[in-house]
Amino acid sequence: MSEQPSRADRFVDPLQVYAQADADTRSLIEKELDRIDDLDRREVQMNGRGLNYGVLVTLAFLAACVYLIVIGHSVEGTILGVTFIVALMAVLAVGRKQ
């Protein structure tokens, strides 16, 4: 019959486990840590890319609003601008909740 490990054995420091592991286990742990780092790096890149596209869309809409107002379509430009600002605030509010 097998014995249950003592409470002290169940909560061993991960660095201690790594230090006591053989070479194959260490290489496996290092590969997994590299994979996790790559996933984190990709997530940061995707977030940065999303912010860049958001800035471009914002500038495009503001330019369209200004253009409409300058060529004499002030009502349409104002409506588009107000709608865009409200939508942008909604996106920011939903993003803060998550």
N, C-alpha and C positions, 0 to 999 in steps of 0.2 A: 504494500500500500504506500502511495506517495505522500509525503508530508507537504503541508501548505507552507509556502515561504513565510518567513517572519515578516512583520510589518516593516522593519528596517530594510529588508531585501527588496520589497516591492517598489520602494521609492528611491531608486538609485539615480544619481546625477547622470544625465546623458553624456557629459564629457568623460565621466569615469568609465562608462560602458564603451565609448569610442576608444579610450586609451587601452582598455583591456581586450579589444577586439583583434582578430587576426587580420592579415593584409587584405584578404578578399572582402571581408565585411567592411573594412575601412574604405576600400575603393568603391563599394556599392553605396555607402553612406555619402561619400564625396560626390558621386554621380547624381544622387538624388538631390543633394543640396545645390549642385550646379543647375539641375533642371528647375528647381524652385526659383533660383535666382533669375534664370531666363524667363520664366513666366512672369515674375515681378517686373522685370525690365520691359517685357512686351506690354504689360498693363499700363505702365507709366508712359510708354510711347503712344499707345492708343488714346490715353487721356489727353496727352499733349496735342495729338493730331485733331481730336475732337474740339479742343479749345481753339486751335488755329482755324478750323472750318467755321466755327461759331463766330469768330471775329470777322472772317471774310463775308459771311452771310449778313451780319449786322451792318458792315460798311456798305454792302451792295443795297440793302434796303434803305439805309439812310440816304445814299446817293440817289436812289430812285425817287424818294420822297422830295428831296431838294430839287431834282430835275423837274418833277411834275409841277411843283410850286413855281419854279422859274419860268416855265413855258406857259403859265397861265391857268393851269388846272389846280388851283389852290385847294379846292374842296376835296378832290380825289387824293392829292398829296397829303393833306392833313389827315384824312380818314385812314389812308395807308400807314402813315406815321404813327397815329394813335393806336391803331390795331397792332402794329408791330411792337410798340413799346409795351402794351398790355400783355401780348403773347410772350415777350421776352421776360417780363416780370413773373409771369406764371411758370415759365420754365425754370427760372432761378429759384422760385419758391418751392417747386416740387423737388428740385435737385438738392435743396438744403434739408428737406425732410428725410431723404434717403441717406 
